[in-house]
């Protein structure tokens, strides 16, 4: 699964890992915002790696958690969903607006293979100092460079380099920074 090969999501080990992530996200989403230390402890036990400063508004959902790697000074606003069947790497000083979706999970285009229930993943990488606006969608296999701003509602279907503002569906460069 992590290497991008076809896999069966109903594998016993994967079911167990997803249940563990669901229980931790449930715990996070039920922990009071007044208990910041407990929330950080839960996030750090859920994610593969984090920086010291991390803040996630509830609700937050992910598939496995262990495939999520975020840098220093990470912020995710309300309703963030990250499907991390393979690696999601987010650099330092990155901010996600409300209801941002980052997806590594995908399915075969061939309907026979897809209907057999097999899936695969493509990693997502987001550089340092990025801001992803509300309701933006980052699709499987996308890499964003440093200092990228993604406009609200954008659907990012391909990779972009450093220092750009992107937006639209599909996303395109709006301007260089």
C-alpha positions as CSV (number, residue, x, y, z in Angstrom):
1,X,0.0,0.0,0.0
2,X,2.7,2.5,1.1
3,X,4.7,1.8,-2.1
4,X,1.8,2.6,-4.4
5,X,1.0,-1.0,-5.3
6,X,-2.6,-2.3,-5.6
7,X,-3.8,-3.4,-2.2
8,X,-6.9,-4.8,-0.6
9,X,-8.3,-2.3,2.0
10,X,-10.1,-5.2,3.8
11,X,-6.8,-6.8,4.8
12,X,-6.9,-7.6,8.5
13,X,-3.8,-5.5,9.3
14,X,-5.2,-2.5,7.5
15,X,-8.6,-2.8,9.1
16,X,-6.8,-2.8,12.5
17,X,-4.7,0.2,11.6
18,X,-7.7,2.2,10.4
19,X,-9.7,1.4,13.5
20,X,-6.8,2.6,15.7
21,X,-6.7,5.9,13.7
22,X,-10.5,6.2,13.9
23,X,-10.4,5.8,17.7
24,X,-7.6,8.4,18.0
25,X,-9.4,10.9,15.8
26,X,-12.6,10.3,17.7
27,X,-10.7,11.0,20.9
28,X,-9.2,14.1,19.4
29,X,-12.5,15.4,18.2
30,X,-14.1,14.9,21.6
31,X,-11.2,16.5,23.6
32,X,-12.0,20.1,24.7
33,X,-10.1,22.9,23.0
34,X,-9.3,24.0,26.5
35,X,-7.1,21.0,26.9
36,X,-4.5,21.9,24.3
37,X,-1.8,19.7,25.8
38,X,-4.0,16.6,25.6
39,X,-4.9,17.4,22.0
40,X,-1.3,17.7,21.0
41,X,-0.5,14.4,22.8
42,X,-3.2,12.7,20.7
43,X,-2.1,14.3,17.5
44,X,1.5,13.3,18.1
45,X,0.5,9.7,18.8
46,X,-1.7,9.6,15.7
47,X,0.7,11.2,13.1
48,X,3.9,9.6,11.9
49,X,5.9,12.7,12.8
50,X,5.2,16.4,13.7
51,X,7.0,19.5,14.6
52,X,6.7,20.9,18.1
53,X,4.0,23.5,17.4
54,X,0.9,21.9,15.9
55,X,-2.8,22.9,16.1
56,X,-5.7,21.1,14.5
57,X,-9.3,22.2,14.9
58,X,-12.0,19.5,15.2
59,X,-13.4,17.8,13.4
60,X,-10.4,16.2,11.8
61,X,-10.3,12.8,10.0
62,X,-7.6,10.6,8.4
63,X,-7.3,7.0,7.3
64,X,-4.2,5.8,9.1
65,X,-2.4,8.8,10.6
66,X,1.0,7.1,10.7
67,X,1.6,8.1,7.1
68,X,1.2,11.8,8.0
69,X,4.3,13.9,8.5
70,X,4.0,17.6,9.2
71,X,6.6,20.1,10.0
72,X,6.9,22.9,12.6
73,X,4.1,25.4,13.0
74,X,1.3,23.3,11.3
75,X,-2.3,24.4,11.5
76,X,-5.4,22.7,10.1
77,X,-8.8,24.4,10.3
78,X,-12.2,22.8,10.9
79,X,-13.2,19.8,8.8
80,X,-9.9,18.8,7.4
81,X,-9.8,15.3,5.8
82,X,-6.5,13.6,4.9
83,X,-6.7,10.2,3.3
84,X,-3.2,8.9,4.0
85,X,-2.9,5.5,2.5
86,X,0.6,6.5,1.6
87,X,2.8,9.3,2.7
88,X,1.6,12.9,3.1
89,X,4.5,15.2,3.8
90,X,3.8,18.8,4.8
91,X,6.6,21.3,5.5
92,X,7.1,24.0,8.1
93,X,4.7,26.9,8.5
94,X,1.8,25.4,6.6
95,X,-1.8,26.3,7.1
96,X,-4.9,24.5,5.9
97,X,-8.2,26.4,5.6
98,X,-11.5,24.9,6.6
99,X,-12.6,21.7,4.9
100,X,-9.4,21.1,3.0
101,X,-9.1,17.6,1.6
102,X,-5.8,15.9,0.9
103,X,-6.1,12.6,-0.8
104,X,-3.5,9.9,-1.5
105,X,-6.1,7.1,-2.0
106,X,-7.2,6.3,-5.6
107,X,-8.8,3.5,-7.5
108,X,-8.1,1.7,-10.8
109,X,-9.7,3.3,-13.8
110,X,-10.6,-0.1,-15.2
111,X,-14.1,-0.9,-13.8
112,X,-13.4,-4.6,-13.4
113,X,-10.3,-4.0,-11.3
114,X,-12.0,-1.2,-9.4
115,X,-15.1,-3.3,-8.7
116,X,-12.9,-6.0,-7.2
117,X,-12.3,-3.6,-4.4
118,X,-8.6,-3.0,-5.0
119,X,-7.1,0.5,-4.3
120,X,-3.7,2.1,-4.5
121,X,-2.1,5.3,-3.4
122,X,0.1,8.1,-4.7
123,X,2.0,10.3,-2.1
124,X,1.4,14.0,-1.6
125,X,4.1,16.4,-0.7
126,X,3.6,20.1,0.3
127,X,6.6,22.3,0.8
128,X,7.4,24.9,3.4
129,X,5.3,28.1,4.0
130,X,2.2,27.0,2.1
131,X,-1.3,28.2,2.6
132,X,-4.2,26.0,1.3
133,X,-7.5,27.9,1.2
134,X,-10.8,26.5,2.4
135,X,-12.5,23.7,0.5
136,X,-9.4,23.1,-1.7
137,X,-8.7,19.6,-2.8
138,X,-5.2,18.2,-3.2
139,X,-5.4,15.0,-5.4
140,X,-3.2,11.9,-5.2
141,X,0.4,12.3,-6.5
142,X,0.5,16.1,-6.2
143,X,3.7,17.9,-5.1
144,X,3.6,21.5,-4.2
145,X,6.8,23.5,-3.8
146,X,7.7,26.1,-1.2
147,X,5.7,29.3,-0.6
148,X,2.6,28.0,-2.6
149,X,-0.8,29.6,-2.0
150,X,-3.8,27.5,-3.1
151,X,-7.0,29.5,-3.6
152,X,-10.2,28.5,-1.9
153,X,-12.1,25.8,-3.7
154,X,-9.2,24.9,-6.0
155,X,-8.9,21.3,-7.2
156,X,-5.2,20.5,-7.5
157,X,-4.7,17.7,-10.0
158,X,-1.0,18.2,-10.9
159,X,2.2,19.4,-9.3
160,X,3.4,23.0,-9.0
161,X,6.8,24.5,-8.2
162,X,7.8,27.2,-5.7
163,X,6.4,30.7,-5.3
164,X,3.0,30.5,-7.0
165,X,-0.6,31.2,-6.3
166,X,-2.8,28.6,-7.9
167,X,-6.5,28.3,-8.2
168,X,-9.4,27.0,-10.2
169,X,-10.7,23.6,-11.3
170,X,-8.3,22.2,-12.4
171,X,-5.9,24.4,-10.6
172,X,-3.6,26.6,-12.7
173,X,-1.0,29.3,-11.9
174,X,-2.8,32.6,-11.2
175,X,0.3,34.5,-10.4
176,X,3.9,34.2,-9.3
177,X,5.0,35.4,-5.9
